Amino acid sequence: MTIVPVALGDRSYDVRIEAGLLARAGEALAPFYKGRRWVIVTDENVRPHLATLQASLGPSEAIILPPGEGTKSWGQLEALLDRLLELGIERSDHVIALGGGVIGDLVGFATSVLKRGCNFVQIPTTLLAQVDSSVGGKTAINTRAGKNLVGAFHQPSVVLIDPQVLDTLPARDLRAGYAEVVKYGLIDDFAFFEWCEANAAALMAGDPAAREYAIAHSVGAKARIVAADERETTGTRALLNLGHTFGHALEAETGFSDKLLHGEGVAAGMALAFGFSAAQGICPGQDAERVAAHLAAVGLPDGLKAAGITASGARLVEHMLHDKKMSAGTLPFLLARGIGQTYLDKTVNLAEVAAFLDTQPR
């Protein structure tokens, strides 16, 4: 087992990574057992993994929600909170989030407000959730105004990652999760980006060693950044948003639907961030081209056309104005001086962003 600590003082916890861990979850979660029935929150797509988890845990109650981004809503939050209250959840209990980023975000937020704060456990079943959303304590739901605009920082008690669950993940979802893997190389780890170029095909094909290494390295990178800046007060954690400002605008344009998965939006957003950096003379053009070529090689969108976006630059920038990172009318952007050299820029002119987007193929 690989154990990655997330060092946050009295909120510290471990991320445990091991093939077959789901079937041994009862043993791993024994220290958190309070002698009451476990409550698991999951979605319809995760039923096969739910059976494995329940066999390991013993007595448990399952709350099964609809799959998809639409579940991160006020209505589903209210329904989940009502059900947890009906079940008599106590503050010392641990609610288990079994699923992808949608389930993890929703359960994390629900437990952050239930009885002013209950415990929860993350058991992510998608690559994206394993390497990103299950670690770091960001929880949220979506609203009409935009994505993840209502939420809280609420750290889990432990994160259990079983790479074997990825064997049942649809190829499209696997690719979407890979966007968050390669992101860590693009942020500040050129050597890891080179590893991704050499090993992405093996990871996608199901090579266990490649998957475990990618997950452990990504989690380690995120844990380091979160420990340094848990609540994005110094700007360090903001680096994890590479591609997200552009990507969220693309997701908003598609109505946060299955037309463009979150990881696909991030991939296109990272390509656009590097492309914009190159257009501004900040980043070598060959680096931007290399990033786009790698994303395209693994089947991810490398720009607006591949993401199916036809909207104007002005319309996409309008979506950006609802970004939760807006401050005093300014929107910080993650730009790059090169691969592995991402930085936060608070001086970007949105009119220039719109003009750049209008130059991109549709």
C-alpha positions in Angstrom: 0.0 0.0 0.0 1.1 3.5 -0.8 0.2 6.0 1.9 0.3 9.7 1.1 -0.2 12.0 4.1 -2.1 15.3 3.8 -0.5 17.4 6.5 -3.0 19.9 7.8 -2.4 19.9 11.5 -5.4 18.5 13.5 -7.2 18.0 10.1 -4.5 15.8 8.7 -5.4 12.5 7.1 -4.0 9.8 4.9 -4.7 8.8 1.3 -4.3 5.1 1.0 -3.6 3.6 -2.5 -3.6 -0.1 -3.2 -5.1 -2.5 -5.7 -8.0 -4.5 -4.2 -8.4 -2.0 -1.4 -12.2 -1.7 -2.0 -12.7 -5.3 -1.0 -10.7 -4.7 2.2 -12.3 -1.4 3.1 -13.9 -2.7 6.3 -10.4 -3.4 7.7 -9.1 0.0 6.5 -12.1 1.9 8.0 -12.2 -0.1 11.3 -10.5 2.9 13.2 -13.5 5.1 12.2 -16.3 2.6 13.1 -18.6 3.8 15.8 -20.6 0.6 16.3 -23.5 1.9 14.1 -24.5 1.0 10.5 -22.4 2.6 7.9 -24.1 5.0 5.5 -22.8 5.0 2.0 -23.8 7.6 -0.6 -23.3 6.6 -4.3 -24.9 6.8 -7.7 -26.5 4.4 -10.1 -23.4 3.9 -12.1 -21.4 2.6 -9.1 -23.7 -0.2 -8.0 -21.2 -3.1 -8.8 -18.6 -1.4 -6.5 -21.3 -0.8 -3.9 -21.8 -4.5 -3.5 -18.1 -5.1 -3.0 -17.9 -2.3 -0.4 -20.9 -3.5 1.5 -19.6 -7.1 1.6 -16.5 -5.7 3.3 -18.2 -3.3 5.7 -21.0 -5.5 7.0 -24.2 -3.7 8.1 -24.7 -0.6 6.0 -27.3 1.6 4.5 -26.9 2.8 0.9 -28.3 6.1 -0.6 -28.3 5.8 -4.4 -28.5 9.1 -6.3 -28.8 9.8 -10.1 -25.5 10.0 -11.9 -24.2 13.1 -13.6 -23.3 16.7 -13.0 -26.9 17.6 -12.4 -26.8 15.8 -9.1 -24.6 18.6 -7.7 -27.7 20.7 -7.1 -29.8 22.4 -4.4 -32.5 19.8 -4.8 -30.3 16.8 -4.5 -28.4 18.4 -1.5 -31.7 19.0 0.3 -32.9 15.5 -0.4 -29.6 14.0 0.8 -29.6 16.0 4.0 -33.2 15.0 4.7 -32.3 11.4 4.2 -29.2 11.5 6.4 -31.3 13.2 9.2 -33.9 10.4 8.8 -31.2 7.9 9.3 -30.1 9.6 12.5 -26.6 10.5 11.5 -24.5 11.8 14.4 -21.6 14.2 14.3 -19.2 11.4 15.2 -20.4 9.1 12.4 -18.7 8.8 9.0 -20.7 9.1 5.8 -18.9 7.3 3.0 -18.8 8.9 -0.5 -18.4 6.2 -3.0 -18.2 7.5 -6.6 -16.7 10.2 -8.8 -16.3 13.9 -8.2 -20.0 14.6 -8.2 -20.7 12.3 -5.3 -17.5 13.4 -3.4 -18.4 17.1 -3.8 -22.0 16.6 -2.8 -21.4 14.4 0.2 -18.5 16.5 1.4 -20.7 19.7 1.3 -23.6 17.9 2.9 -21.5 16.7 5.8 -19.9 20.1 6.2 -23.3 21.6 7.1 -25.2 18.7 8.6 -25.4 19.3 12.4 -22.7 22.0 11.8 -20.2 19.4 10.6 -20.1 15.6 10.4 -17.3 13.2 9.3 -17.0 11.7 5.9 -14.8 9.3 4.0 -13.8 9.5 0.3 -13.7 6.3 -1.8 -13.3 7.7 -5.3 -14.2 5.4 -8.2 -13.1 7.6 -11.2 -9.5 8.6 -12.2 -10.4 12.2 -12.0 -11.7 11.9 -8.4 -8.8 9.7 -7.4 -6.1 12.2 -8.5 -7.9 15.4 -7.8 -11.3 16.0 -6.3 -11.2 13.5 -3.4 -8.1 15.1 -1.9 -7.9 18.6 -0.5 -11.3 19.2 1.1 -13.0 21.4 -1.6 -16.7 20.6 -1.6 -19.5 22.3 -3.5 -22.7 22.2 -5.6 -23.5 24.0 -8.8 -26.1 26.9 -9.2 -27.7 28.7 -12.1 -24.9 31.3 -11.9 -22.1 28.7 -12.4 -20.1 25.7 -11.2 -19.0 25.1 -7.6 -20.2 28.5 -6.4 -21.8 27.3 -3.2 -19.6 25.1 -1.0 -17.1 24.7 1.8 -13.7 23.5 2.7 -14.3 20.2 4.5 -11.6 17.6 4.8 -12.3 13.9 4.8 -11.1 11.6 7.6 -9.4 9.3 5.1 -9.3 8.6 1.4 -9.2 5.0 0.1 -8.1 4.6 -3.6 -8.3 1.3 -5.3 -6.9 1.5 -8.9 -8.6 -1.7 -9.9 -12.0 0.1 -9.9 -10.8 1.9 -13.0 -11.2 -1.4 -15.0 -14.9 -0.8 -15.2 -14.6 3.0 -16.0 -15.8 3.9 -19.5 -12.9 5.0 -21.8 -14.2 8.5 -22.1 -14.3 9.0 -18.3 -10.8 7.6 -18.0 -9.5 10.1 -20.6 -11.2 12.9 -18.8 -9.5 11.9 -15.6 -6.2 11.7 -17.3 -6.4 15.5 -17.9 -6.0 16.0 -14.2 -3.0 13.7 -14.1 -1.0 15.5 -16.8 -2.0 18.8 -15.2 0.5 18.1 -12.4 3.3 17.9 -15.0 2.2 21.1 -16.7 2.1 23.0 -13.4 5.6 22.5 -12.1 7.0 19.1 -12.9 8.4 18.8 -16.4 9.9 15.4 -15.7 6.4 14.1 -14.9 5.0 15.5 -18.1 7.7 13.6 -20.0 6.6 10.5 -18.0 3.1 11.1 -19.1 4.1 11.4 -22.8 5.9 8.1 -22.5 3.3 6.2 -20.4 -0.2 7.6 -21.2 -0.9 4.8 -23.6 -0.1 2.1 -21.1 -2.1 3.9 -18.4 -5.1 4.1 -20.8 -4.7 0.4 -21.7 -4.9 -0.7 -18.1 -1.3 -1.2 -17.1 -1.5 -1.6 -13.3 2.0 -0.2 -12.6 1.4 2.9 -14.8 -2.0 3.6 -13.2 -0.7 3.2 -9.6 2.3 5.4 -10.3 0.2 8.1 -12.0 -2.3 8.1 -9.1 0.4 8.1 -6.3 2.5 10.8 -8.0 -0.6 13.0 -8.6 -1.9 12.6 -5.1 1.5 13.4 -3.7 1.7 16.6 -5.8 -1.8 17.7 -4.7 -1.1 16.9 -1.0 2.0 19.0 -1.1 0.2 22.0 -2.6 -2.8 21.6 -0.3 -0.6 21.4 2.8 1.1 24.6 1.8 -2.1 26.5 1.0 -5.3 24.8 2.2 -7.7 27.6 1.5 -6.0 29.4 -1.4 -4.8 32.3 0.7 -1.3 32.5 -0.7 -1.9 31.7 -4.3 0.0 28.4 -4.2 -3.2 26.2 -4.3 -4.5 28.3 -7.2 -2.0 26.6 -9.4 -4.2 23.5 -9.3 -6.8 25.5 -11.3 -4.6 25.4 -14.5 -7.1 25.1 -17.4 -10.1 25.6 -15.2 -10.9 29.3 -16.0 -11.1 28.5 -19.7 -12.5 25.0 -19.0 -15.4 26.2 -16.8 -16.4 28.7 -19.4 -16.6 25.9 -22.0 -18.6 23.7 -19.5 -21.0 26.6 -18.9 -21.5 27.1 -22.6 -22.5 23.4 -22.8 -24.8 23.7 -19.8 -22.6 21.6 -17.6 -23.8 18.6 -19.4 -22.4 15.3 -20.8 -21.6 17.2 -24.0 -18.3 18.2 -22.3 -17.1 16.3 -19.3 -15.2 18.3 -16.6 -11.9 16.7 -17.5 -12.5 17.4 -21.2 -13.1 21.0 -20.4 -9.9 21.2 -18.3 -7.9 19.6 -21.1 -9.2 22.1 -23.7 -8.7 24.8 -21.1 -5.1 23.9 -20.5 -4.4 23.9 -24.2 -6.0 27.4 -24.4 -4.0 28.6 -21.4 -0.8 27.6 -23.1 -2.0 28.9 -26.4 -2.9 32.3 -24.9 0.5 32.4 -23.1 2.2 31.8 -26.4 0.1 34.4 -28.1 1.1 36.9 -25.4 4.8 36.1 -26.0 5.1 34.5 -22.5 5.5 30.9 -23.5 7.5 29.3 -26.4 5.1 28.4 -29.2 6.6 24.9 -29.4 5.7 24.2 -25.8 2.0 25.2 -26.4 2.0 23.0 -29.5 3.6 20.1 -27.6 0.9 20.3 -24.9 -1.9 20.4 -27.5 -0.4 17.5 -29.4 -0.2 15.3 -26.3 -3.8 16.0 -25.3 -5.0 15.2 -28.8 -2.9 12.0 -28.8 -4.7 10.6 -25.8 -8.1 11.6 -27.3 -8.7 14.7 -25.3 -9.9 18.0 -26.8 -7.0 20.4 -27.6 -9.1 23.5 -28.2 -12.5 24.9 -29.0 -13.1 22.9 -32.1 -12.3 19.6 -30.5 -14.5 20.5 -27.6 -17.4 21.3 -29.9 -17.5 25.0 -28.9 -18.7 27.5 -31.5 -19.5 30.5 -29.2 -17.7 33.8 -29.6 -14.9 34.9 -27.5 -17.1 37.6 -25.9 -19.7 35.0 -24.9 -17.1 32.7 -23.3 -15.6 35.6 -21.4 -19.1 36.5 -20.1 -19.2 33.0 -18.6 -15.8 33.7 -16.9 -17.3 36.8 -15.2 -19.2 34.4 -12.9 -16.0 32.6 -11.9 -15.7 32.4 -8.1 -12.1 33.6 -8.3 -13.2 37.1 -9.4 -11.9 39.8 -7.0 -12.4 43.5 -7.3 -13.4 43.0 -10.9 -10.3 41.2 -11.8 -10.0 37.5 -12.8 -6.7 35.8 -12.1 -5.5 33.4 -14.9 -3.1 30.5 -14.7 -0.6 31.1 -17.5 2.7 29.4 -18.3 6.2 30.4 -19.2 6.7 26.9 -20.4 5.9 23.3 -19.6 6.2 22.9 -15.8 6.3 26.7 -15.3 2.8 27.7 -14.5 2.2 31.0 -12.6 -0.8 33.1 -11.5 -1.3 36.3 -13.5 -3.7 38.9 -12.0 -3.2 41.4 -14.8 -4.9 39.7 -17.8 -7.1 41.8 -19.9 -10.3 40.0 -20.6 -10.7 41.8 -24.0 -7.5 40.3 -25.0 -8.7 36.9 -23.9 -11.9 37.3 -26.0 -9.8 38.4 -29.0 -7.6 35.4 -28.6 -10.5 33.0 -28.4 -12.0 34.5 -31.6 -8.8 33.5 -33.4 -9.2 29.8 -32.4 -10.6 27.3 -35.0 -14.3 26.4 -34.5 
